[in-house]
Amino acid sequence: MNLPDLKEARKRTDKKVDYLENDNNIKKIFENKKYFLKTYGCQMNVHDSEEIRKYLEMLGFTSTDNLEDSDIVVLNTCAIRENAHDKVFGYLGRCKHLKKEKPGLIVAIGGCMSQEENVVNEIKTKHPYVDIVFGTHNINELPKLILNAKGKLDIEVYSNEGNVFENVIYSRDSKIKAWVNIMYGCDKFCTYCIVPYTRGKQRSRKMDKILEEVIDLKNNGYKEVTLLGQNVNAYGKDLEENYDFATLLENVAKTNIERVRFVTSHPWDFTDEMIDIIAKYENIMPYIHLPLQSGSSKILKLMGRRYTKEEYLELYKKIKSKVKDVAITTDIIVGFPNETEEDFNETLDVVEKCKFDGAYTFIYSKREGTPASLIKDSIDLKTKEERLYKLNELINKYSKEANEKYLDKNVKVLVEGISEKDSTKLFGYTDTMKLVNITGDKSNIGKIVNVKITDAKSFSLDGEICNG
Ligand code: SF4
């Protein structure tokens, strides 16, 4: 797409918002104004929203959950699935209506969708009430764009050569656990995936900067960090320094923060050294999200995933044998173009063999601009839905079986807060990332406690705090 030449801005890799911090008058401009921030998609977007929120709050805005009450609406979008696109444009309809009543309302769109040329064109032609479009590489420009919003569309979307920024400031969702970006973008180019086009090539952060961030979080009372990247196992491959994800993981574990997690893993880049490090350190949690996508080697090849069914199974077995009590979850796509009944049965076969702790399952959704969108999709929707239903039944069966193994056991749980579904209960996660609804006192929030599991459901456990 045609993007503004912002090379100079891209070079700025430190203290991204000096211009804001140095102007004490800025806050007053938006005093008593409210922001409505809606986040779609993956953990990367959730974490980006923590940065967006920080800037909005620095400008003086306070949060509202009610779109109608807001003075600025920021939609942090996702481009992975078609329905995410429909949802965003559904929200824009409401913004259009609201702007008639509140002409001063600022409407801003960021995230992966705003990196797509067709979406930007659609906004330009059909949604003139949108004020700001910003990209995934230049979130730090948002305050400037808001301050300069003049009721006409301002588009600033950097190309995918975006730089690695340090000293990013966040308004984090939690004071107990934190996301830590270790890299941006992805070089894998799986044929169905839009991420390498919207988030650009892989750019790893320097290890010392990541460690500084982890130590700082630990010193501020955080109990858990999750190292975040589209493909964390490829960490460091783009750097001159001779270090990789195994080295990073080991160094993060050595900070002695209580819990270390990481997401997402690509099986192709998962090395034996990584497995050994996970097995060696008690504070690296025995939980791995290992996307399968398909159990058919033919479909995996069409997806550009770089591993076969057999290689995935071998890796799975290796992890299970080396990492004690590890829980493994996965992602599976059904109905990829040319997926035959035989191919689908291969997927079911892998699920039978692996008995995953859980899975995110999806019907294939075509993304314009990806190589897979050029493959003729001959499978009708009814067949895809039937396959998804069958797959989910099997996944749920094994997920419940995995949870039942916890019955009557004592497990360590990091208590995160009060359950949204039942305000008399607390909630937290086990080492293996099982959600537990807990009977216990609020004073346990933020602590790692022993919990006796009293009930096991397909998607969660119930338990009570105990001393043993
Ligand atoms: S590894 Fe593949 S699916 Fe994951 S972000 Fe990269 S291109 Fe997309």
Residues whose N, C-alpha, C, O or C-beta is under 5 A from the ligand:
A	BS01	SF4	C186 K188 F189 C190 C193 V195 Q230 N231 H266
